[in-house]
Amino acid sequence: MQLPDPLKPGDLVKVVTPSGALREIEAFSQGVDIWRSRGYQVEFTSHWDSHFGYLGGEDNQRRQALSEAWLDPNCKAILCTRGGYGSARLLEKWTWELSTSPKWVIGFSDITGLLWSLATVGISGVHGPVLTTLASEPEWSIERLFDWVEGRPLSPLSGEGWGGGQVIGDLLPANLTVATHLLGTSLQPELKGVILALEDVTEAPYRIDRMLTQWRLMGLLEKVGGIALGRFSRCQAPVGSSSWTVEEVLRDRLGDLNIPIVGDLPFGHDGVNAVLPVGHRVRLDGDEGKLEFLSQ
């Protein structure tokens, strides 16, 4: 994966809303303030505060804003306001212009669509906090974001090892729901040998089961080298229903793959969302429960 040039204070970064309409104004302003406090020039693209139903503007408006930021030679990074839904619609008629210098694209959740699309053309994005969640991150996680985009190495992350030994591969982070809806499309990157990093939010256990079963039926989980699991927050069954827990579903659908798996890693919704660089070479240790970021 090609890495954009490291950022430095004074660089211009631009704000886009490629998915859902912006609602969390106070949290958004706090996120912008963090970037400005680090010395960056933050500018807003056109339509950044537009509303079109649940979307952050019409498809052509969101496409125009992304293009405006991507093609601006002075812009060094694209900061996504929030997730929600809509990136896939934006990308339906989208081609990354590769004659321009690549920029950092930063976000998670529905921004998985942008990150995966970039990965198909060999450019690394950043699976990390959007502007509406950045201020809620602990200081070490905020520092981790700036460490990565400013060219400093990342420290390992620790979770719960499920066994399976060690594997080295390229990291491919994603929101499970968003990624599942990209399977079989032009936005799906190559999965052979990757370390798949998955998280999700507000999905009942049976829906997590259904999605992972789709991956299994497509033969895709047989291709991956290992799986790193983040937070599956608010993924409880309705009160009073008969159900497995989401943890039991994950064990049932993934535990027989005979590959290294690490659970409970600190990324995802409703808690610390540690930066994960797309396409970066990593070592996943399923016995020790560690995700280590290797030098390129």
Secondary structure as UniProt FT lines:
FT   TURN            9..10
FT   STRAND          12..16
FT   HELIX           25..37
FT   TURN            38..39
FT   STRAND          41..44
FT   TURN            46..49
FT   TURN            53..54
FT   HELIX           59..71
FT   TURN            73..74
FT   STRAND          75..80
FT   HELIX           87..90
FT   HELIX           91..93
FT   TURN            98..99
FT   STRAND          104..107
FT   HELIX           109..111
FT   HELIX           112..120
FT   TURN            121..122
FT   STRAND          126..127
FT   HELIX           131..134
FT   TURN            135..136
FT   HELIX           139..149
FT   TURN            150..151
FT   STRAND          157..158
FT   STRAND          160..161
FT   STRAND          166..175
FT   HELIX           176..180
FT   TURN            181..184
FT   TURN            186..187
FT   TURN            192..193
FT   STRAND          195..201
FT   HELIX           205..217
FT   TURN            218..219
FT   TURN            221..223
FT   STRAND          226..233
FT   TURN            239..240
FT   HELIX           246..254
FT   TURN            255..256
FT   STRAND          261..263
FT   STRAND          276..277
FT   TURN            278..279
FT   STRAND          281..285
FT   TURN            286..289
FT   STRAND          290..293
//
